[in-house]
Amino acid sequence: MEVEVAYARPDKQQIVPVVVPPGTTALEAVKLSRIIEIFPEIDPDTIDMGVFGKVVSKPEAQALADGDRVEIYRPLIADPKEVRKQRAAKAKALKDA
């Protein structure tokens, strides 16, 4: 069966098609794709992954289906909730001034 492994940085993105045997897990597909050779900063054993936008809590146990796309997620630089809070506080301060 064929699946895709995808990773994106602000400056570069890559989708790697890979043929895998039935029962292959998300983690195995990432390793078989050799995407780590393109993006050496990826540590497949610790990085977050998902399948078609849904986070997979245990990539080592998540079996894939034909046509699935495994997405490798970069770590967040800032907490989105905290950024929204700061933006709202700033807007309120400007409004009250």
N, C-alpha and C positions, 0 to 999 in steps of 0.2 A: 504494500500500500504506500501511497505517497502523502507526505505531510510537508508543512513549511515551518521554518523557524525564522522568527523576525526579531530584529533589534534595531533601535534607532537612537542616535545621539543628535544633538542640534546640527552638527556639521556633516553627518553621514548616517545612512540607514541601509539595511540589507535584509532581503528575504531570501532564505536559502531553501530550495526544494530538496527533500531527502527521501529516498525510498527506504522504508523500514519494514520489518516483519510484523505481522499482526501481534498485538499484545505489547508493543513497544510503549514505554512510558514517556511522559513529557521530558523528564530529565535525560533519559537515554537518547531521545531524538535530538536534544540540544547537543549532547556530546557527539553523536553520530554526524551531525551537520557540519562539524568542524568550524562553527561560527566563531569559536574562541581564537582561531588563527587570525580572523579579521579584526576582532575586538578583544585583545588580550586582557582588558580590564574585567571581563566577565568571569565570575567564579560560579560555575553552574551549580555547585553544591550548596551555595548560600543565597544566591540572588532570587528575587521573586519572579514568578512566572504565571502566565495565564493561558487559557485556550479561548480564542475569539473574544477577548476582552473580559473574561471571567477569571478572577484570581483562583489559582490552584494552590490549596494549602499544603498538599503533599505531592510535589511533582514526581517524586520517586515511585509513587503508587498510582498516578493518574494515567490509565491506559488511553491511548489515542485511537481515533477512528480515521478511516481513509478521508483525506481532504482537510483534516484539522490544521490549524495554524497555531503554533506555540509562540507566544510573545514573551520576550524577556524584558522585564521592567527595570529601569534605572532607579536608584534610590532617590527619594525626594530631598531637595536641598532645603526647603522650608515647608513647614506645616501649613497646608492651604487654609485650614480653619483659623489659624493664628494670623495669617496674612489678611484674611477677610475682616477679622476683628480690628486689626490695626487700621485698615482702610476705612472702615465704618467710623472709628473713633476720630480719625483725621477729618473725615467729611463732616461729622457732627461739630467738631471744634471750629471748622471754617464757617459752618452755618450759624453757629451761636455768636461768632465774632462780629 
